[in-house]
Amino acid sequence: MTNQTRKAEVPLEVVDQAARAPRAPQPVQGGATEEQEPTLRAYLETVLDARWTIVALTVAAAIAGGLYFLTATPQYQSDVLVQVEDKKASLPGIDDLTSALGSTTPADTEIELLRSRMLVGSVVDQLSLDIDAKPRFFPLIGRAVARWRDADKPSNAVLGLSSFAWGGEHILVDRIDVPKRWEGKRLTLLARGGRAYDLLDPDGNPIAKGEVGNVLLSGGVSLFVSDLSAREGTRFRIARLSRDKVIEDLQQDLVIAEKGRKTGVIRVALEGAVPARVSAILDAIARTYLRQNVERKSEEAEKTLQFIKGQLPQLRSNVDAAATALKDYRAQRGGGLNLSVEAKAVLDRAADVEKALTVIELQRAELNQRFTESHSALIALTQKAAELQREREALNRQIRGLPETELRAATLMRDAKVANELYVLLLNKAQEMQVLKSGTIGNVRIIDSAPLPQEPARPKLFITISLSLFLGLAFGIAVAFARKALDQGVEDPAVIERETGLSVYATIPHSAAQGEYVLDLRKKKKGTTTPVLALAQPNDLAVEALRSLRTSLQFALADATNNVVTIGGPSPGIGKSFVSVNLAHVLADAGKRVLLVDADMRKGRLHCYFGGGKAPGLADVICGSVTAKGAVRKTGAENLHFLPMGATPPNPSELLSSGRFEDLVEWASQEYDLVLIDTAPILAVTDAAIAGRTAGTNLLVLRAGQHPIREIALAVKRMAQNGVVARALILNDVMPKAGGYAYSRYGYHYHYDYR
């Protein structure tokens, strides 16, 4: 019975139904939860699979961190400690009142003063921080080289780059004034040897020639360089920076905070590239702050003294008036003022209330200079004064109830006592303010001045390398998971079986030996024979997997319509030829007479494994220029014969569709126990589908991790559309996983190596 007759026995509806059947997903054991949620072991496998990528990125990050440590400019840190004492010179009762009502500590106010533009601006002016003058270093590595070399004198130029500074250069600019349009722009100072230099504008044009120690005046520029040490030709960059910008930058760089809660000890820290500059700035800030604090306290004492002096004349007048009135009344009464015990008690209390009210009024007057009427301290004084006034009215009613003879005497004695005590109180306070003003001591003091830092605060070698290793490791792991998420290639046989409905007959592991053969072939000249792995390395795991495929294939052939097997694939570069050649040798080793046919008449390369050219071969047999027996070649294996592709034809599909190809396959099926046909990729051309019609068994080779599931399904569908049913799949080049096996969410597949 011919192959065509066998095909005719199968209705086209059955063929089409069988071809489309694989598209229906098949259920897989394990449960939905296991399919949807990757396990911790799956995550670990992803990391281990990308271990060399992770190691490479980690090492690269460590190297980058080391280069950063060597080339980065060291930053030095210093600090000063300032103590703030809560001392206020004011009238009695004000300190307790404001401290009870206020929620902020004295340190909070002082921190803002330390960061204020007034104080920072004063420091900028003292140290001329708005003048920027420094050597011009070679990009990236210039500063690092300068730090490594001797700094006592200018170093020799590296590679003849004499315009750059290479260590030991120094410049000191005491004053520079430039036109407004050049403010913030860098001028160039070119050392000419000795004490001479040239000054260039921001565009590089000459301005004037100058000399160290002399003032340069030219083109609106005033420059005084007090010191210069450099090789001839070395360039320096100098600029007059914006004062406001310098103040703003320094305010941001300062780190000011109270050490502990309500301790009154403030730490002021600063980082910079020049240790002496950092220490000088901090000391200047501390000294300026201390001076301004003393001046502020002296000014407050002066204001209080002026206020008290303004009240003394009126109080003196009140004392004199009260004393005169009391004296006249005594004279009128004959010198005697007899008061009852009750009248004396009321009189004393009335005097105390009047005195308290007067003190409150003085306190209000002083607080009005510092706060508004809505301040809580003034509100509290108002409430206290209201209570005293109610008590005074009550006492006045008691006094008015005294007999006429005692009423006048009590009133005069009260006025005299109150006026005298208030006058004495303010007189003593005036003397106190006078002493305070003469020897004012602020409420702050410098505890620790800024030391000259010896070691850089950053970068630190251990911290830099540790952080680099951590970031490199984290980035490597992130890349591994990102690549895993973006890679749509399928590696798990269980997933392929579930999505396509086809069985995976074999999973062929990656062969390191075959990889070396391929690399060697690329390095050698054209025409060199590629070693066959089944002959060169018969114990290789890939060969063992092909032996497993041989067993599965024997069972499949028992139900097939003939002994012809096609081996195809979705796309090129998947190892289809490798599988065909080595499977043919494995079958021949089992005693089967095998014919291997290279039906890829476009880019067939099976002849590279057996030697000789590609012609005469299949194309020549179909065209009739040579007989089948004349084209079939013997190989090194006793039971294996080979038919190459032949001369490359212009119409491969038409040749395969001809009756001569079917006759050739029929002849080979009768002459050999098994016929293996290596076909072209099914998604590229239709050759595989045409050749598959003559075969009883059609196998598809897949490369692990290379094909999305949609590509595999499309290849199966393309075969079904051409009336060809794919029998099974072969998963090739499965990379070894951690632990010696390949793991996935859906299952395991192992390869054992028996020695």
C-alpha positions, 0 to 999 in steps of 0.5 A: 500500500502506498503512502498516498493510499494510506493518507486517503484512508483518513478523512480531511475532517478528522485530520483538521480536528486532530490538528486543531485539538492541541489548541485546547488547554489541558488541565494540569495537576497541582492546583490553581494556587500552585500555578498562580503563586511562585514559591520561594524556591522558584525565586531562588532559582531565578536568582541562581540562574542569573548568578553570573550576571549578579556577580558581574554587576556586583563586582562592577559596582565595587570597582565603581565604588573604589574608583569613586573613593580614589577620585572623589574630593574628600569632605572634612567636617568640624563643629563648634558647641555653643551654650545658651543660658536663659537669662533675661534682665527685666522687671520682677515677675516677667521672667516667670510669666513669659516662661510659663506661657511660652512653648519654645526654648531659648535654643530655638530662637538662637538656632534661627539667629545662627542661621540668619542672613545677618550673621552669615552675611557678616561671616562671608564679609569677614572671610571674603567667602564670595571670592573664589580662587583655585587651580584648574585641575584635569577633569575627573582625575586631576584632583586625585593626582594632586592629592597623591603628590607632594604639596610643598611645591608645584609638581611637574606636569603629567603627559605635558599638560602644563596648563593644569595643576598637578599638585602643590599649586597655591593662590591667595586673592585678597580682593577682586571687583568685577563689572556686574555682567561678570559677577559669578563668571570665572576669570582665568589667571595664567601664571607667567613665572616668578611673580607675574601673571596674565588675567583673561576674561570669561571668554579667554581674551586678555585683560591685563598683566599683573604682579603678585603684591600689586593691585591690578586695575583694568577694564573695570576689574580690580584685583589684588593677589597676595600670594601665588605659587605655580609652574609657568603656564598653570591656569587658575580660575578666579571669580567674584561670586554673588554675595547673596548666593554665597550666603544662601549656600552657606545657610544650606550647608550649615547643620545646626541643632540642639544637643538633647532636648532643652539642654541649651547646647547648640552644635553647629557643623559644616563640611568642606573640601579644605579643612582650614577653611571649614574650621575658620568659617565655624570659628567666625560664626561662633565669634560673630554670634557671641559678639552680636548676642552681647550687643543685643543684650546691651541694647536691651539693657539700655532700652530698659534703663531709658524707660525707667529714667523716664518714669523716675521724675514723675514718681519723685514728684508724686513722693514730694506731693504726697509728703507735703500733703501729709506734713500739712495735714499733721500741722493742721491736726497739731502733729498727731495722727492716731489710727485704729488697728483696723484702719492701719490694716486697711491702709497697709493693704491698700498701699500694697495693692497700689504698689502692685498695680503700679508695678503691673503698669510698668511691666505692661510698658516694658512688654509693649516694647517687645510684644503686641497687645494680643500676646499671652503675657500682656493678656495675663497682666491685664487679667491680674490688674483687673483683679487688683483693681477690684480689690482696690475698690473694695479697700476704698469702700472700707476706707470711706467707711472710716470716721471723718478724722481717720479717713483723711489721715489714712488717705494721705498716709497711703499715698505717701507710702505708695509713692515712696516705695515705688520710687525706691523700687525704680531707683534701685532698678535703674542702678541695676540696669546701669551696672548691667549696661556697663558690663554686659555679658550675653546669655551664650558662651562658646563651649568648644571651638572648631578643631582642624579636621585631620581625617575626611568625614567622607568618603570612607573606604569601608562604607563606600565599598560596602554600599557599592556591593549592596547596590550592585547586588540589589541591582543584579537581583533586580535585573535578574527578576526584570529579565525573567519578567520580560522573557516570554520564552517557555522552559517548563515542559509541563506548561508547554504540554498544558498549553498545546495539548502535545506531549514532550517526548524528551528534554535534552539538556545543554551540552557544554561539549557541543557548545565547544564544537560549535565555537571551534567550527566558527573559528575554522575554515569553511568545509570543516566537519563538525563532530557528532556528539553521539560519537565523540561523547557517547556518555554526554547527558544530551546523548542520554536524553536522545536515547530516551527519545529513541524509546518514546519514538519506538512506541510512537511508530507502532501506531504510525502509518509508516516509518517516516519521521520528520523533525521540524521547528518553529524558527531557525537556530533551535538545534534541529539539525543537532537533534536529527544527526545525533538521534539518527546515530542513536537509532543506528546504534540500536541496530536500526537501518536509518536514512537521514534526509536533509530536506531543508533545501534552503539552508541545510547543513547536515552535510557539515557533520558527515563531510563532503559537499551538499551535492549530489543530494535530495534536490538532484534526485527530485530533478532526476539528475541522479538516482536515489541510490547514487545520492545516498551516502554511507557514514561512519556508522554501520547502519546509518546512511545520509542523503544531503540537501543537494544543489540549492534549487530556486523552488524548494517548495515546488520540488517537495510538492512533486510526485518524485519526492513522494516516490523517494520517501516511499522507496526509502520507507521500504529500504530502511527501518526508519527514515528521518527527514530534517525539514525547514522551520515551519513558521518561515516557509511551507517546506516542513508542512509539505514534507510532513504529509508524507510522514507518519510521525511529525516532531517539533523541536523547541529551544528551551526559553526561546519561544513564547507559548504563542509561537509554539501554538502558531507552529502547531496551528500552521501544521494543522492548516496544511493537513499535518498533525504534530505528534510530539515536541522535543525540548532542546538545550535545557540549561542546568539549574541549581542543584543539578536539576531544572525546577519550575512551578509545575514540576521537575525534570531530572537528568542523571549521569551514570558512569 
